[in-house]
């Protein structure tokens, strides 16, 4: 894995960590400026402000934030399973 892909993955991990999401079963890969999110994701139980929080809307916000990272060209979430 090229060094710039590692740096981009770490940057995206930090951006996703700002959301109240359980990322323990989430795999984040960066390849040629494309971010791949795979695995399972869900809203953290007991996190402040998560009551009534829609996981779909949160994932849309995550995608927007990741696309705002300067070197990200695309975010692929095909292999992402949502636990409601």
MOPAC internal coordinates of N, CA, C and O (Angstrom, degrees):
PM7 1SCF
backbone

  N    0.0000 0     0.00 0     0.00 0    0    0    0
  C    1.4473 1     0.00 0     0.00 0    1    0    0
  C    1.5250 1   108.64 1     0.00 0    2    1    0
  O    1.2310 1   120.14 1   -56.17 1    3    2    1
  N    1.3082 1   117.34 1   123.83 1    3    2    1
  C    1.4636 1   120.36 1   178.58 1    5    3    2
  C    1.5296 1   111.73 1   -61.11 1    6    5    3
  O    1.2310 1   121.35 1   -28.14 1    7    6    5
  N    1.3037 1   115.03 1   151.86 1    7    6    5
  C    1.4615 1   121.02 1  -177.99 1    9    7    6
  C    1.5217 1   111.90 1   -58.75 1   10    9    7
  O    1.2310 1   119.87 1   140.83 1   11   10    9
  N    1.3233 1   117.86 1   -39.17 1   11   10    9
  C    1.4682 1   119.00 1  -178.21 1   13   11   10
  C    1.5339 1   111.30 1   -67.43 1   14   13   11
  O    1.2310 1   119.79 1   148.70 1   15   14   13
  N    1.3398 1   118.00 1   -31.30 1   15   14   13
  C    1.4631 1   120.33 1   175.65 1   17   15   14
  C    1.5238 1   110.58 1   -68.21 1   18   17   15
  O    1.2310 1   120.04 1   142.32 1   19   18   17
  N    1.3137 1   117.54 1   -37.68 1   19   18   17
  C    1.4728 1   120.96 1   177.08 1   21   19   18
  C    1.5223 1   110.74 1   -63.82 1   22   21   19
  O    1.2310 1   120.76 1   135.57 1   23   22   21
  N    1.3205 1   116.16 1   -44.43 1   23   22   21
  C    1.4643 1   120.19 1   179.23 1   25   23   22
  C    1.5238 1   110.75 1   -63.45 1   26   25   23
  O    1.2310 1   120.53 1   139.13 1   27   26   25
  N    1.3223 1   116.60 1   -40.87 1   27   26   25
  C    1.4625 1   120.61 1  -179.98 1   29   27   26
  C    1.5262 1   110.64 1   -66.13 1   30   29   27
  O    1.2310 1   119.86 1   139.16 1   31   30   29
  N    1.3287 1   117.88 1   -40.84 1   31   30   29
  C    1.4590 1   121.25 1   177.73 1   33   31   30
  C    1.5226 1   110.72 1   -61.44 1   34   33   31
  O    1.2310 1   120.21 1   135.36 1   35   34   33
  N    1.3277 1   117.21 1   -44.64 1   35   34   33
  C    1.4699 1   120.86 1   179.40 1   37   35   34
  C    1.5313 1   111.05 1   -63.70 1   38   37   35
  O    1.2310 1   120.57 1   140.50 1   39   38   37
  N    1.3181 1   116.52 1   -39.50 1   39   38   37
  C    1.4705 1   120.22 1   177.40 1   41   39   38
  C    1.5198 1   110.53 1   -62.03 1   42   41   39
  O    1.2310 1   120.42 1   136.35 1   43   42   41
  N    1.3259 1   116.81 1   -43.65 1   43   42   41
  C    1.4639 1   120.89 1   179.74 1   45   43   42
  C    1.5187 1   111.37 1   -67.65 1   46   45   43
  O    1.2310 1   119.86 1   143.23 1   47   46   45
  N    1.3217 1   117.88 1   -36.77 1   47   46   45
  C    1.4663 1   121.07 1   176.14 1   49   47   46
  C    1.5288 1   110.42 1   -60.50 1   50   49   47
  O    1.2310 1   120.63 1   137.66 1   51   50   49
  N    1.3265 1   116.41 1   -42.34 1   51   50   49
  C    1.4685 1   120.31 1   179.27 1   53   51   50
  C    1.5313 1   111.01 1   -64.87 1   54   53   51
  O    1.2310 1   120.51 1   140.76 1   55   54   53
  N    1.3318 1   116.64 1   -39.24 1   55   54   53
  C    1.4669 1   120.20 1   179.91 1   57   55   54
  C    1.5335 1   110.85 1   -66.84 1   58   57   55
  O    1.2310 1   120.07 1   138.15 1   59   58   57
  N    1.3214 1   117.46 1   -41.85 1   59   58   57
  C    1.4637 1   121.34 1  -179.57 1   61   59   58
  C    1.5244 1   110.22 1   -68.42 1   62   61   59
  O    1.2310 1   119.86 1   146.36 1   63   62   61
  N    1.3238 1   117.87 1   -33.64 1   63   62   61
  C    1.4651 1   122.01 1  -178.89 1   65   63   62
  C    1.5268 1   112.26 1   -64.75 1   66   65   63
  O    1.2310 1   119.62 1   163.84 1   67   66   65
  N    1.3045 1   118.32 1   -16.16 1   67   66   65
  C    1.4583 1   121.65 1   178.61 1   69   67   66
  C    1.5257 1   111.76 1   -72.81 1   70   69   67
  O    1.2310 1   120.48 1   163.74 1   71   70   69
  N    1.3314 1   116.70 1   -16.26 1   71   70   69
  C    1.4531 1   121.82 1   178.90 1   73   71   70
  C    1.5278 1   109.17 1   -93.35 1   74   73   71
  O    1.2310 1   120.47 1   -24.44 1   75   74   73
  N    1.3325 1   116.71 1   155.56 1   75   74   73
  C    1.4727 1   121.51 1   179.96 1   77   75   74
  C    1.5275 1   109.16 1   -83.65 1   78   77   75
  O    1.2310 1   120.83 1  -112.79 1   79   78   77
  N    1.3335 1   116.01 1    67.21 1   79   78   77
  C    1.4569 1   121.98 1  -178.45 1   81   79   78
  C    1.5195 1   110.34 1  -120.78 1   82   81   79
  O    1.2310 1   121.00 1   -35.36 1   83   82   81
  N    1.3247 1   115.69 1   144.64 1   83   82   81
  C    1.4558 1   121.34 1   174.27 1   85   83   82
  C    1.5274 1   106.75 1   -84.85 1   86   85   83
  O    1.2310 1   120.87 1   -70.53 1   87   86   85
  N    1.3225 1   115.94 1   109.47 1   87   86   85
  C    1.4689 1   121.41 1  -176.78 1   89   87   86
  C    1.5214 1   112.20 1  -103.39 1   90   89   87
  O    1.2310 1   119.92 1  -165.67 1   91   90   89
  N    1.3235 1   117.75 1    14.33 1   91   90   89
  C    1.4603 1   120.22 1  -174.64 1   93   91   90
  C    1.5310 1   112.79 1   -64.51 1   94   93   91
  O    1.2310 1   119.83 1   154.51 1   95   94   93
  N    1.3131 1   117.92 1   -25.49 1   95   94   93
  C    1.4645 1   121.28 1   179.45 1   97   95   94
  C    1.5243 1   111.57 1  -114.92 1   98   97   95
  O    1.2310 1   120.67 1  -155.80 1   99   98   97
  N    1.3140 1   116.33 1    24.20 1   99   98   97
  C    1.4588 1   122.08 1  -179.17 1  101   99   98
  C    1.5241 1   110.01 1  -104.16 1  102  101   99
  O    1.2310 1   120.83 1   -47.91 1  103  102  101
  N    1.3054 1   116.01 1   132.09 1  103  102  101
  C    1.4613 1   121.82 1   176.07 1  105  103  102
  C    1.5252 1   107.97 1  -109.59 1  106  105  103
  O    1.2310 1   120.69 1   -54.60 1  107  106  105
  N    1.3147 1   116.29 1   125.40 1  107  106  105
  C    1.4644 1   122.15 1   179.82 1  109  107  106
  C    1.5189 1   107.86 1  -113.66 1  110  109  107
  O    1.2310 1   120.94 1   -57.40 1  111  110  109
  N    1.3333 1   115.81 1   122.60 1  111  110  109
  C    1.4647 1   120.39 1   177.91 1  113  111  110
  C    1.5192 1   109.11 1  -122.92 1  114  113  111
  O    1.2310 1   121.09 1   -34.03 1  115  114  113
  N    1.3169 1   115.52 1   145.97 1  115  114  113
  C    1.4602 1   121.75 1   174.38 1  117  115  114
  C    1.5206 1   107.49 1  -123.04 1  118  117  115
  O    1.2310 1   120.98 1   -52.69 1  119  118  117
  N    1.3139 1   115.74 1   127.31 1  119  118  117
  C    1.4516 1   120.97 1   180.00 1  121  119  118
  C    1.5217 1   108.69 1  -144.62 1  122  121  119
  O    1.2310 1   120.88 1   -64.38 1  123  122  121
  N    1.3188 1   115.92 1   115.62 1  123  122  121
  C    1.4676 1   121.87 1   179.77 1  125  123  122
  C    1.5281 1   112.42 1    53.99 1  126  125  123
  O    1.2310 1   120.73 1  -135.27 1  127  126  125
  N    1.3124 1   116.21 1    44.73 1  127  126  125
  C    1.4659 1   124.22 1   176.55 1  129  127  126
  C    1.5300 1   113.14 1    68.51 1  130  129  127
  O    1.2310 1   120.07 1  -160.52 1  131  130  129
  N    1.3213 1   117.47 1    19.48 1  131  130  129
  C    1.4591 1   122.81 1   174.04 1  133  131  130
  C    1.5210 1   107.06 1  -115.11 1  134  133  131
  O    1.2310 1   120.31 1   -48.04 1  135  134  133
  N    1.3334 1   117.02 1   131.96 1  135  134  133
  C    1.4572 1   123.08 1  -178.81 1  137  135  134
  C    1.5253 1   108.42 1  -100.11 1  138  137  135
  O    1.2310 1   121.10 1   -51.39 1  139  138  137
  N    1.3237 1   115.51 1   128.61 1  139  138  137
  C    1.4620 1   122.22 1   178.02 1  141  139  138
  C    1.5210 1   108.43 1  -112.54 1  142  141  139
  O    1.2310 1   120.54 1   -56.50 1  143  142  141
  N    1.3333 1   116.57 1   123.50 1  143  142  141
  C    1.4586 1   122.22 1   176.10 1  145  143  142
  C    1.5231 1   107.29 1  -108.28 1  146  145  143
  O    1.2310 1   120.64 1   -57.82 1  147  146  145
  N    1.3360 1   116.38 1   122.18 1  147  146  145
  C    1.4593 1   121.50 1  -177.27 1  149  147  146
  C    1.5223 1   109.07 1  -135.17 1  150  149  147
  O    1.2310 1   120.75 1   -26.93 1  151  150  149
  N    1.3185 1   116.18 1   153.07 1  151  150  149
  C    1.4551 1   120.85 1   177.20 1  153  151  150
  C    1.5143 1   111.41 1   110.86 1  154  153  151
  O    1.2310 1   121.31 1    30.50 1  155  154  153
  N    1.3139 1   115.11 1  -149.50 1  155  154  153
  C    1.4651 1   121.47 1  -178.15 1  157  155  154
  C    1.5260 1   109.86 1  -116.09 1  158  157  155
  O    1.2310 1   121.88 1   -35.51 1  159  158  157
  N    1.3217 1   114.01 1   144.49 1  159  158  157
  C    1.4604 1   119.37 1   178.10 1  161  159  158
  C    1.5215 1   108.49 1  -142.60 1  162  161  159
  O    1.2310 1   121.13 1   -35.04 1  163  162  161
  N    1.3215 1   115.44 1   144.96 1  163  162  161
  C    1.4609 1   120.07 1   177.29 1  165  163  162
  C    1.5168 1   108.86 1  -153.85 1  166  165  163
  O    1.2310 1   121.55 1   -15.73 1  167  166  165
  N    1.3260 1   114.63 1   164.27 1  167  166  165
  C    1.4564 1   120.80 1   177.26 1  169  167  166
  C    1.5226 1   107.36 1   -72.50 1  170  169  167
  O    1.2310 1   120.31 1   -44.36 1  171  170  169
  N    1.3180 1   117.01 1   135.64 1  171  170  169
  C    1.4654 1   121.73 1   178.94 1  173  171  170
  C    1.5197 1   110.47 1   -63.39 1  174  173  171
  O    1.2310 1   121.78 1   -45.36 1  175  174  173
  N    1.3253 1   114.20 1   134.64 1  175  174  173
  C    1.4583 1   118.20 1   176.18 1  177  175  174
  C    1.5162 1   109.35 1   -74.18 1  178  177  175
  O    1.2310 1   121.15 1   -44.54 1  179  178  177
  N    1.3133 1   115.41 1   135.46 1  179  178  177
  C    1.4514 1   120.44 1   175.90 1  181  179  178
  C    1.5130 1   115.22 1    79.08 1  182  181  179
  O    1.2310 1   120.05 1  -176.86 1  183  182  181
  N    1.3282 1   117.50 1     3.14 1  183  182  181
  C    1.4634 1   119.56 1   179.06 1  185  183  182
  C    1.5329 1   109.07 1   -72.09 1  186  185  183
  O    1.2310 1   120.82 1   -37.94 1  187  186  185
  N    1.3010 1   116.04 1   142.06 1  187  186  185
  C    1.4639 1   121.18 1  -178.33 1  189  187  186
  C    1.5242 1   110.42 1   -63.25 1  190  189  187
  O    1.2310 1   120.88 1   -48.06 1  191  190  189
  N    1.3002 1   115.93 1   131.94 1  191  190  189
  C    1.4581 1   120.62 1   175.78 1  193  191  190
  C    1.5169 1   114.82 1    80.18 1  194  193  191
  O    1.2310 1   119.12 1  -165.61 1  195  194  193
  N    1.3289 1   119.29 1    14.39 1  195  194  193
  C    1.4638 1   120.10 1  -177.84 1  197  195  194
  C    1.5140 1   113.58 1   -98.50 1  198  197  195
  O    1.2310 1   119.78 1   178.14 1  199  198  197
  N    1.3161 1   118.02 1    -1.86 1  199  198  197
  C    1.4600 1   118.67 1  -179.54 1  201  199  198
  C    1.5265 1   109.11 1   -66.63 1  202  201  199
  O    1.2310 1   121.31 1   -54.38 1  203  202  201
  N    1.3235 1   115.10 1   125.62 1  203  202  201
  C    1.4565 1   120.59 1  -179.04 1  205  203  202
  C    1.5088 1   113.57 1    76.29 1  206  205  203
  O    1.2310 1   120.25 1  -169.18 1  207  206  205
  N    1.3039 1   117.14 1    10.82 1  207  206  205
  C    1.4588 1   121.47 1  -178.71 1  209  207  206
  C    1.5218 1   109.99 1   -76.87 1  210  209  207
  O    1.2310 1   119.96 1   -54.74 1  211  210  209
  N    1.3075 1   117.68 1   125.26 1  211  210  209
  C    1.4521 1   122.31 1  -179.90 1  213  211  210
  C    1.5277 1   109.80 1   -83.88 1  214  213  211
  O    1.2310 1   120.76 1   -53.55 1  215  214  213
  N    1.3276 1   116.15 1   126.45 1  215  214  213
  C    1.4590 1   120.14 1  -179.96 1  217  215  214
  C    1.5244 1   111.29 1   -66.18 1  218  217  215
  O    1.2310 1   120.51 1   143.14 1  219  218  217
  N    1.3321 1   116.63 1   -36.86 1  219  218  217
  C    1.4659 1   119.58 1   179.30 1  221  219  218
  C    1.5256 1   111.37 1   -63.18 1  222  221  219
  O    1.2310 1   120.50 1   136.29 1  223  222  221
  N    1.3279 1   116.64 1   -43.71 1  223  222  221
  C    1.4703 1   119.55 1   178.85 1  225  223  222
  C    1.5215 1   111.22 1   -66.86 1  226  225  223
  O    1.2310 1   120.69 1   143.03 1  227  226  225
  N    1.3280 1   116.28 1   -36.97 1  227  226  225
  C    1.4539 1   120.12 1   177.61 1  229  227  226
  C    1.5266 1   110.36 1   -63.42 1  230  229  227
  O    1.2310 1   120.30 1   137.58 1  231  230  229
  N    1.3273 1   117.02 1   -42.42 1  231  230  229
  C    1.4701 1   120.20 1   179.93 1  233  231  230
  C    1.5209 1   111.53 1   -67.38 1  234  233  231
  O    1.2310 1   120.13 1   146.85 1  235  234  233
  N    1.3287 1   117.36 1   -33.15 1  235  234  233
  C    1.4650 1   120.08 1   173.76 1  237  235  234
  C    1.5284 1   110.07 1   -63.62 1  238  237  235
  O    1.2310 1   120.70 1   138.46 1  239  238  237
  N    1.3368 1   116.26 1   -41.54 1  239  238  237
  C    1.4663 1   120.48 1   178.27 1  241  239  238
  C    1.5221 1   110.85 1   -65.43 1  242  241  239
  O    1.2310 1   120.21 1   140.20 1  243  242  241
  N    1.3342 1   117.21 1   -39.80 1  243  242  241
  C    1.4674 1   121.25 1   177.49 1  245  243  242
  C    1.5262 1   109.60 1   -61.12 1  246  245  243
  O    1.2310 1   120.67 1   135.55 1  247  246  245
  N    1.3195 1   116.32 1   -44.45 1  247  246  245
  C    1.4658 1   120.38 1   180.00 1  249  247  246
  C    1.5280 1   111.00 1   -61.75 1  250  249  247
  O    1.2310 1   120.22 1   137.73 1  251  250  249
  N    1.3220 1   117.19 1   -42.27 1  251  250  249
  C    1.4647 1   120.86 1   178.48 1  253  251  250
  C    1.5279 1   111.49 1   -62.76 1  254  253  251
  O    1.2310 1   120.88 1   137.36 1  255  254  253
  N    1.3403 1   115.92 1   -42.64 1  255  254  253
  C    1.4673 1   120.56 1  -179.89 1  257  255  254
  C    1.5264 1   110.17 1   -64.20 1  258  257  255
  O    1.2310 1   120.56 1   136.42 1  259  258  257
  N    1.3342 1   116.54 1   -43.58 1  259  258  257
  C    1.4598 1   119.53 1  -179.51 1  261  259  258
  C    1.5215 1   111.53 1   -66.35 1  262  261  259
  O    1.2310 1   120.09 1   142.81 1  263  262  261
  N    1.3278 1   117.43 1   -37.19 1  263  262  261
  C    1.4613 1   119.94 1   177.77 1  265  263  262
  C    1.5297 1   112.13 1   -68.84 1  266  265  263
  O    1.2310 1   120.38 1   160.04 1  267  266  265
  N    1.3233 1   116.88 1   -19.96 1  267  266  265
  C    1.4632 1   120.91 1   177.62 1  269  267  266
  C    1.5271 1   112.23 1   -79.41 1  270  269  267
  O    1.2310 1   120.22 1   165.47 1  271  270  269
  N    1.3472 1   117.18 1   -14.53 1  271  270  269
  C    1.4680 1   120.18 1   175.43 1  273  271  270
  C    1.5298 1   106.76 1   -65.51 1  274  273  271
  O    1.2310 1   119.66 1   -50.05 1  275  274  273
  N    1.3301 1   118.25 1   129.95 1  275  274  273
  C    1.4647 1   121.51 1  -170.05 1  277  275  274
  C    1.5317 1   117.09 1   -51.37 1  278  277  275
  O    1.2310 1   118.80 1   141.30 1  279  278  277
  N    1.3190 1   119.90 1   -38.70 1  279  278  277
  C    1.4610 1   119.32 1  -174.30 1  281  279  278
  C    1.5305 1   114.22 1   -97.96 1  282  281  279
  O    1.2310 1   119.83 1   179.48 1  283  282  281
  N    1.3349 1   117.94 1    -0.52 1  283  282  281
  C    1.4672 1   120.20 1   179.94 1  285  283  282
  C    1.5213 1   109.70 1   -79.63 1  286  285  283
  O    1.2310 1   121.28 1   -53.19 1  287  286  285
  N    1.3456 1   115.15 1   126.81 1  287  286  285
  C    1.4571 1   120.39 1   178.22 1  289  287  286
  C    1.5235 1   112.39 1   -96.52 1  290  289  287
  O    1.2310 1   120.54 1   147.29 1  291  290  289
  N    1.3420 1   116.57 1   -32.71 1  291  290  289
  C    1.4594 1   120.27 1  -174.88 1  293  291  290
  C    1.5227 1   109.24 1  -156.18 1  294  293  291
  O    1.2310 1   120.93 1   -27.60 1  295  294  293
  N    1.3329 1   115.83 1   152.40 1  295  294  293
  C    1.4647 1   122.15 1   175.09 1  297  295  294
  C    1.5241 1   107.13 1  -123.14 1  298  297  295
  O    1.2310 1   120.46 1   -58.51 1  299  298  297
  N    1.3324 1   116.73 1   121.49 1  299  298  297
  C    1.4571 1   122.50 1  -178.16 1  301  299  298
  C    1.5187 1   108.82 1  -108.84 1  302  301  299
  O    1.2310 1   120.58 1   -56.72 1  303  302  301
  N    1.3427 1   116.50 1   123.28 1  303  302  301
  C    1.4629 1   121.19 1  -179.06 1  305  303  302
  C    1.5276 1   110.84 1  -124.09 1  306  305  303
  O    1.2310 1   119.41 1  -145.86 1  307  306  305
  N    1.3223 1   118.74 1    34.14 1  307  306  305
  C    1.4609 1   122.26 1  -177.11 1  309  307  306
  C    1.5172 1   112.75 1   -66.60 1  310  309  307
  O    1.2310 1   119.69 1   141.19 1  311  310  309
  N    1.3078 1   118.20 1   -38.81 1  311  310  309
  C    1.4622 1   123.13 1  -175.33 1  313  311  310
  C    1.5274 1   111.81 1   -94.46 1  314  313  311
  O    1.2310 1   120.13 1  -160.47 1  315  314  313
  N    1.3089 1   117.35 1    19.53 1  315  314  313
  C    1.4686 1   121.70 1  -176.82 1  317  315  314
  C    1.5145 1   110.30 1   -94.40 1  318  317  315
  O    1.2310 1   120.52 1   -56.37 1  319  318  317
  N    1.3303 1   116.61 1   123.63 1  319  318  317
  C    1.4649 1   121.58 1   177.37 1  321  319  318
  C    1.5159 1   107.88 1  -104.07 1  322  321  319
  O    1.2310 1   121.51 1   -47.10 1  323  322  321
  N    1.3236 1   114.72 1   132.90 1  323  322  321
  C    1.4593 1   119.69 1  -178.62 1  325  323  322
  C    1.5282 1   109.25 1  -101.35 1  326  325  323
  O    1.2310 1   120.24 1   -53.12 1  327  326  325
  N    1.3206 1   117.15 1   126.88 1  327  326  325
  C    1.4594 1   122.75 1   173.74 1  329  327  326
  C    1.5131 1   107.68 1  -100.09 1  330  329  327
  O    1.2310 1   120.42 1   -63.37 1  331  330  329
  N    1.3067 1   116.81 1   116.63 1  331  330  329
  C    1.4708 1   120.90 1  -176.92 1  333  331  330
  C    1.4885 1   111.32 1   -90.58 1  334  333  331
  O    1.2310 1   120.10 1   180.00 1  335  334  333

